[in-house]
Amino acid sequence: MPETVDRRRAISARLTEGETTLVETFLASLAREIPAYASLDERQLQEVRSIIVWTLHRVLDLWAQDGALTEDDIRLFRGVGAVRARDGRPLSAVLRAYRVAATTFLDEVAGRFREDVSVDDVTSLVRVWFAALDELSDAIYDGYESTGRVLGSDRESSLRQLLTDLLLGRQSHAGTLTARLRELEAELPTSFDLVVIGACDDPVQAAAAVAGVRESDEGPLITSIHTVMDGVGVVLLAHADPAALAEQLSRLGLRAAHHGGVTPRTAPRAHRLALHAVGHAPGFAWAGPLLGAGDLEVVALASGHPDADPVRAARIVLGRLADDAEALRTLDAVLQSGGAAPAAAHLHVHPQTIRYRLGRIATVTGRDPRDPWNRYVFQTALMASGLVSQEDG
């Protein structure tokens, strides 16, 4: 490995010996391939030269050490995107410039060092370029877009756009999300709650009411963001008490789906499940105004949603019951036989014992097995877990 690092550094040094000529080759390629770069003035050209030199040295350094871009690198490229947004250069042209530069660079290496680089060297170099292009493109895009939003809107609108991007999976790199939040002088909780409101006459007002929007002087930690996506109110809350949330929904005459413990990485799936549930949960699921994470998983599983996950559904619905064989046998017997008395006969215990165990199950899971929807949820979770009895009830 040290020999590989030394050899790659030697190749890098030889490549950058003629740095000025190499940079002009890059510029010529950009001007030829991208019209926006053919009309830059001298000040702009000098700025592009500086970026090319920095990027060239950084990529070669990463190649020599099999490294990856750091948060400081991401911050720099977000800055590039922000500057491009301010000077009005098209984002598509900016992003394409890096792809053109990558092609030119690889052609130069192949042409000048064909005898000096191995297959592993080439593979590593291409991998480094692809990884760098992916991250720097995301950072430039984010810097460009967020700066455009800041220039044309207020902080609240920017936070709403941030929520939309989170739910659509546009924040694919943690570094760009961190930088974007820093720009907004905001902090996102490590995990948060997501609420998707069912169909109503005024989704904007409904989302605002559920959010209980906080004043901006409460500090940088985001306590709530609300927005409307495709006519549906969506709310991010730092923390939501399900009982209090259900009470508020009842007061407002609304229905909603709630998913707790959401992170930026899991937000897109949580949003899809919640949105699907408020539109597809059967009528008997709405004994109350609020569906929880287990309900969302079961609705997805029962309706064949692409995000359905049997293992996750069983884990969320059953919780600690998954490790309680007695409780599982009792629940299975009650579901199959239809009541405490026949379940007691099946398990050879007193009916009061069954009722006591059912009470404990309700306490642990928050679900009363006597409720029709909860029975369905439990049965689906047991089937998904493979813990359903093979005997006839």
Secondary structure, 3 states (H helix, E strand, C coil): CHHHHHHHHHHHHHHHHCHHHHHHHHHHHHHHHCHHHCCCCHHHHHHHHHHHHHHHHHHHHHHHHCCCCCHHHHHHHHHHHHHHHHHCCCHHHHHHHHHHHHHHHHHHHHHHCCCCCCHHHHHHHHHHHHHHHHHHHHHHHHHHHHHHHHHHCCHHHHHHHHHHHHHCCCCCCHHHHHHHHHHCCCECCCCEEEEEECCCCCHHHHHHHHHCCCCHHHCCECCEEEEEECCEEEEEECCCCHHHHHHHHHHHCCCEEEEEEECCCCHHHHHHHHHHHHHHCCHHHCCCCEECHHHHHHHHHHHCCCCCCHHHHHHHHHHHHHHCHHHHHHHHHHHHHCCHHHHHHHHCCCHHHHHHHHHHHHHHHCCCCCCHHHHHHHHHHHHHHCCCCCCCC
